[in-house]
Amino acid sequence: MAVVREFTLPDLGEGLTEAQVVRWMVNVGDVVAVDQPVVEVETAKAMVEVPCPYGGVVTARFGDEGTELPVGAPLLTVAVGDAAPAGDAGAGDPPAREAAPTAADEGSGNVLVGYGTQAPAARRRRVRPPSHESAPPAAESAPATAVAVISPLVRRLARERGVDLGRLRGSGPDGLILRADVEQAAHTAPTPPEAQPAARPAAVRTEPARTGRRDAGRRRPDGLRVPLRGVRGAVAEKLSRSRREIPDATCWVDADATELMAARKAMNASGGAKVSLLALLARICTAALAKYPELNATVDMAAQEIVRLPDVHLGFAAQTDRGLVVPVVRDAGARNAVELSVEMARLTDAARAGKLSPAELTGGTFTLNNYGVFGVDGSTPILNHPEAAMLGVGRIAPKPWVHQGELAVRQVVQLSFTFDHRVCDGGTAGGFLRYVADCVEQPAVLLRTL
């Protein structure tokens, strides 16, 4: 006997409470295997393909592409197991009890491995096939005694659309009436003018009032309103919190990056993996944090304590089509320039493809922000809460510079350092920035820490 399982949007981890349906990978009526990806969703952190823990026939999908769903909301239902023959159940049979769970019914439990699994909490109901007595010939006027509908949402949709379920033959297993059947019947059957509702009823769970990408903004007399959600909503919330809670300050210095550019050119000319400029700057940051460990910290206001962190997990800003994201290089302090370059390139590619996991976007202790790629010299960035510091790097451009007592054209960069004034005074911040500038101007300074 087939059992219909409801698969809900699982907990995606990292405090995420909702996700937007980007692309359905299965249709109603498709056969799915255990752990097969069924839908691609977009969270405030990344794009994630969600696997289904049940194998069987998809009987319903909840939420159109672009719909935003909270964690725990139904994603789809799956008929698990073999359907019973149509004549097995008579009209007088007692109500069916829930089938005992089997190993196959329970699914794999491997939903979003790495972000936190959850035990199946789906409701288990038997698919009750329509009996021969419940479908009288068309010539008889007796009403149907049973309707092959399991989902209460389908029944509600039928009531709202004025569809007589007793006259429908479902396209699901054993004639199960699905949402698609009701919608098709509602579109094909003309609705009398007097039966048309004056206004659309309150939003049903399967059709939330919040719309998605296909309706990214709503034009009103006072202007275009764009919903703050997804990546933009997460950025807005985090930056607002940073501004509210962190008393930050910023200092600047110009540095001659000519020697650093020459050192990179020499490194890459020697063969092997190429070293990016961003990786060299990251290596300078980790060396500076080893010299000034008080800046690799966070503030616990509840405990009234500064927490100095033992490991450096370096975040770096990356611009993508979805907006600004900050991938995190784990244990950056233990990596050399080549290892940093390889890992940063991998994370950047994953970010632009929307394939970063939530774990790769969280847990940073310090951020490197290369806004020079936008062609600007300076910035006063907002700290990435709850981190205590961020190094900003402007564009490297040829400028007049006094070098060895003579005026020359050199490759000059502006460095800015934003820090949480609760964790240190200006002397520490100035010392950190001066050390970074010294390493940019004289890369040989780094040899002391290699």
N, C-alpha and C positions, 0 to 999 in steps of 0.2 A: 504494500500500500504506500503510495507516495505521501511524503510529508513535506509541507511547505515551510521553509526556513526563511526568516527575515534577517538580512544582513544589514547592519547599521554602520554608519560612518564611525570607524574606530578612533580611539584616542591616538592622535598623531605625535604625541609627545611634545616636550619643550613648552608646555603651557598653552598650546594651540587649542582653540575652542571651536573653530569653524573652518570651513573650506569651501571653495567655489568649484562647481562642476565645470571642467574645461572640455572634456571629450569622453563620451561613452564609447567603450570598446566592445560592447556586446549589445544585442537587441533582444527584445522580448521574443521568446521561442527558441533562442540559441541554447545549445548545450555547452555548459562550462565545466571545466575540471577543477579539482581542488587546487587552490593557490594560483589560479589563473587571474591575471590582471583584468579587471572588468571596467574600471573607470579611472580617468586621470583627473586629479583635483589640484587646485592651486591654493596653497596656504599663504600665510603672511611670510613664510620662510622660503618655500620652494614648491616646485611642481612634483607631485608624487603619484605614481601608479599604484592603485589600491587593489590588492589581490583578494579574491573571495575565498573564505574558508570552506565552502560547500561545493560539492559537485552535483550537477543535475541540470534541469531545464529552467531558464529564466522565465518567471511568470509575470513579473512587473518591475518597472524602474520608477524611481521617485526623484523628481527634479530634472528639469531641462538643462541643457548646456547653458552655463551662465548663472544658474541658480546657486545661491549661497546657502549651505546647510550647516547646522550646528552638529557638534560631535554627539552621537547617539541617535541622530535622525535616520530613518530608513533610507538605504541606498537602493536595494532591490530585494526581491524574494525569489527563492529557488525551490523548485519541486525536487526533493531528494528521494531516490528510490524508485522502484517500479510501480507504475499505476495499476490498480486492480482492474479486472475486466468490468465492462459496463454493467453486466447483469449481476454482479456479486452482492450488491446491496439493494434491498427492497425498500419501499416507502415506509414500511412499518418497522424497520430495523431500529434498535435503540441508538441513541447518540453515540458517536464514535469517541473512544477514549484516546488520549494522547498516546502515540506510539512510544514504546520504550526506546531510549537513545541507544544507538549502536556506535561502534568506532567510526564507521563511515559517516554517520549522521552528524557526529560531533565536529567534523571538519578537522583541519590541521592545527588550528590555533596559531598559525604563523603569520597573522596579519601584521604587515609592516615590521618585519623582523629588524631589530636595531632601534626602533623608536618606541617599543613597548607593546607587548601583546596583551590581549584581553580575552578572558574566557568567553565562549559563546553565550550570548544572552538572548538568543532568538526564541520566539514563540514557536512551539511545535504543534502543528495541527494536521490532521489527516485530510487528504484531498478526497472529498466525498463525491463520487461520481453521480450524475443524475440517474435516477431509476427510470425504468421503462414507463412506470405509471405516472411519473412527474411530467412527461411530455405528451399530452393528449394530441390526437390528430387535429389538424387545423379546423375541421368541420365542427368539432365539439366546442362548446362554449365554456367548459369547465376550466377554472383557473389552474395554473401550474402549481403543484404542491411542493416543488423544490427548485431552487435556482442554483446553478453551479458557480457561486461567487464566494470567495474566501475573504478577500480584503474588504474591510468596512469602508475604506477610502473609495473603492470602486462603487460600492452601493451609494455612498454619498454623492459621488460624481454623477451617477445615473439619476438620482433624484433631482439634482440641480439642473441637469440637461434635459430632463423630461423623457428619459429613455426607459422603456418597459423591459426590465431584465428577463421577464418570462418569455419574451418573443425573440431573445437573442440566443444564438448558438456560439459559444465561446471558441476561440482559436487556441486555447491552452490545452494542456493534457486532459483527456477525458471530457472535453468540452468546457473546461474552466474558462469563465468569462474574465477577461483581462481589461485593464484600463484602456488599452488601445481599441478593444472591441466597442466599448461605450463611446469613445470619442469618434470612432468611425460612424457608428449609428447616429450620433448626434449631428454629424456633418451631412449625412445622406438624407436624413428625414427632415422635411421642412417644418419649421416651427411656426404655428399660427401667431399672427400679430398679438392677439390678446394674451398668449402664453409667454411672450418674451418678457423676461424680467426687466424692470425699470432701471435697475442698477445691479452691477456685479456683486455677488455676495462676498462676505469677508473671505480673506485669502485662505485657501485650503493648505494643508501642510505640504502637499506635493507641488503647490504653485505659490511659493512665498511672494510677499509683496515686493521684496528686494529683488531687483533684476540684476543681470550680469553684464558681460562685455558687450553683448549686442545692443544694450541700452546704457552705454557708459555714462551718459549725462542726460539731464532733463531740462529742456528749455522752458523758462518761465519769464514773465515780464521783467523780473529783476535780474535776469541773466541765466547763464548755463550753470546748473548745479551738478557737480560730479561727486558721487559717493566716495567717502574716505574708507576704503577697505582694501584687503589684500596687502601687497607690499607697501603701497602708499599709506594705508591706514596704520600699519605696524610702525613705519618710519615716523609718522606724525605723533603717535603715542609715545614712542621711545624718546624722540627729541624733546617733546614737551615735558616729559618727566625729567630729562636731564637738565633742562633750563630751570625747572622748579626746584630741584633738589641740590644741584651742584654749583657751588660758588667758584666758577672757573675764571682763569686769567690766561692771557696769551702774550708771549714775547717773540720777537723776530730777530733774524740775523741774515745778512747776505753772505754767501760763500762762493769762492772760486772753485768751480767743479771741473776745471780743465784737466787736472791730474787724475781725477776719478774717471773721467771719460777715457783718458789715455790708458789707464790701468785696465778698464773693462775691455778695450780694444785689444790689448795685449793678451788678456786671458782668453778671449774668444779666438785669437789667431793661433793659439797653441794646440788647437784640436780638442775633441771631446764635446761634451754637452755645453751649449751656450749659456752664458750667465747674463741675465737681464739686469738692467739698471735698477729696477725695483727690488730685485733680490739683493743687490749690493747695499742698497739703502736699508733693507730689512736686516742684513747682517750687521750694519752699523748700529741699528736700533738695539739689537740684542746685546751687542757689546756695551752700549751705553747703559742699558738696564742692569747689566751685571755690575757696572760701576756705581749706579744709583738705584739700588733695588727698592728703595722706598717708593719709587714711582710705579712699580709693578704691583699695584695694590687696589683695594676697594675699601669703601667705608660702610661699616655696619652701624647705622644710626640707632637701631633698636638696642644694640648692646653697647653703644657709645665706644666703638673700637675701630681702629684702622687695621685692616687685615692685609698683611704683606704676603703675597702669593709666591710659592716656591718655584713655579715653572712659568715660562713665558709662552703664552699662546697668542700668536701675533695675528690680528685681524688686518685686512687691507681692503680699502674701498674699491669696488669694481662696478662700473656702469654697465647695465644690461638693458634689453628692451623692456623688461618688467620694472625697471627702476634701479636705484642704488642698493646694492647688497654688500655685505661685509663677510666674505669667507674667512675662515680661521685656520692658520697653520699651527697644528699641534706641536708642542715641544720645539718651538722655533729656536730656542737658545741652544739646543743640542745639534743644530743643523749647520752645515757649512754653506757657502754661497751657491754652489752647484745644487745641493739638495733643496735649498730654499727656492731656487729658480724653477726646478722641476715641479715641486709641489705647488707653487703659486701658479704656474702655467696650467697644471691639471685643474686646480680649483677655479681658475678663470674660465676655462673652457666649459666646465660643468655649470658654472653660474650663467653663462650666456645661453647654454642649452636648457636652462631651467631644471637641471638635474641634481642640484645640491641637496643633500639631506639636511634635516633640521640640526643634526649633530655637527655638521660642517659650517653652520652659520651661527653657532652659539658657543659660549664659553671663552671668548677672547679676554685677554688681560691688558692688551695695549693695541692701539690702532695706528697704522701707517696710511696716510691719506695723500695720494699723489694727484692733486688737482691740477698739476701742470699739464696733464694731457688735454685739458680744456683750453690751453693757451693763456692761462692767467698766471700772474706772479705771486699773489698772496691771498690769504684767506684767514678768517677767524672761525674755525670749525667748532661745532658743538660736540662735546664729548659723547662717546658711545656708552651710555649708562649701562652698567655701574662702573666702568673703567675710570681710572684716575688721570690718564694722560693720552695725548695723541700728537704725533708729529705730522705736520703738513709740509708738502714739498711742491713748490711752484715750478713753472717751466724753466728749463735751462736755455738761456739765450745769450748770444754774443753781446757783450757790453764793455765800455771802457773801464779799465781797472788798473790800479797801480800795482805793478808786479815787479818785485826786486828793484824798487825805487824808480821805475819808469812806467809811463803810461802805455798800456797795451790793451788789445782787444782780447778778452778772456770769456770763457763760458761760465756765466754767473747764474746762481740759483738763490731764490729766497726761501729760507726755512722758517716755519712758524711752529711754536710749541705751545699747546693748550694743556693746562693742568688743573687739577682739583686743588684749590688752595687749602683744603682741609688736611691733605696728606703731607704737604711740604710748604716751605717758604720760597720766596723768589730766588734765594741763593742756590737752592738745589735745582730748581727749574732752569736757571741760567747756566749752571754748571753742566747739566745734561745737554742743553742745546749747544753750548760752546764745544763740548766734546764731539758731538755729532758733526758740527761745522769743521772741526779740526780733521776729522776722519775724511770728510768730503774733500777738503783742500789738500790733505796729505794722507793718502790711503795707507802709507807705510805705518801710520799710528796703529792701525788694526793688527799689525804683526805682533804687538805686545800681547794680544789676547788669543792668538791662534796656536 
